[in-house]
Amino acid sequence: MESVAPLDCAGRRRSLATLSSFHQGRPPRNKGLRYPPDPPTVEKIIGVMCAAGDDPDGLRLRGVIVVLWRAGLRISEALAVAETDLDGDRGAVIVRAGKGGRRREVGMDRWAFEQLRPSLELRTQLPVGPLFCVLHGPDARRSVRACTDPRAAATCRRGGRGPAPVRAPPTPASARG
């Protein structure tokens, strides 16, 4: 009896390598190989931070790099950090929803908080939200539509909810009591 080559949904012949039985009984080519971690050097990280620039996007990028590097956060944890989660006096960052949905507190040194300060000053001019919010383009709070009327631009940027509320800069944890 002749074996018929498998066909895909368009009627073309399928490669035998796409079948689960093709590699059966053979060890993977990378079995036993170890790939050691290769983190970037301090000089490379500082170089990227310097190359980011002093515009709002560069300040945000430097802030993200500092929090990822010095606090050791995962990217999803860093993007979810709010201003109230930072405590510069104690050198702590609260991670509200870490891996497995767990809450934890991590340390960050004074140098990192000094590097984060310009990003925090920029943040006071933006609407309430996460520390590293989207600066340009749509996000969860803004619609994709473009505003053409300059008088309605603030309302459009906030998704039709009116102008952004005026707010005071965040108070340090030591002053909260």
Stockholm file with secondary structure:
# STOCKHOLM 1.0

chainA/1-177         MESVAPLDCAGRRRSLATLSSFHQGRPPRNKGLRYPPDPPTVEKIIGVMCAAGDDPDGLRLRGVIVVLWRAGLRISEALAVAETDLDGDRGAVIVRAGKGGRRREVGMDRWAFEQLRPSLELRTQLPVGPLFCVLHGPDARRSVRACTDPRAAATCRRGGRGPAPVRAPPTPASARG
#=GR chainA/1-177 SS CCCCCCBCTTSCBCCGGGSTTTTTTSCCTTTTCCCCCCCCCHHHHHHHHHHTCSSHHHHHHHHHHHHHHHHCCCHHHHHTCCGGGEETTTTEEEESSCGGGCCEEEECCHHHHHHHHHHHHHHTTSCSSCTTCCCSSCCSSSCSCCCCCGGGHHHHHTTSSCSCCCCCCCCCHHHHC
#=GC SS_cons         CCCCCCBCTTSCBCCGGGSTTTTTTSCCTTTTCCCCCCCCCHHHHHHHHHHTCSSHHHHHHHHHHHHHHHHCCCHHHHHTCCGGGEETTTTEEEESSCGGGCCEEEECCHHHHHHHHHHHHHHTTSCSSCTTCCCSSCCSSSCSCCCCCGGGHHHHHTTSSCSCCCCCCCCCHHHHC
//
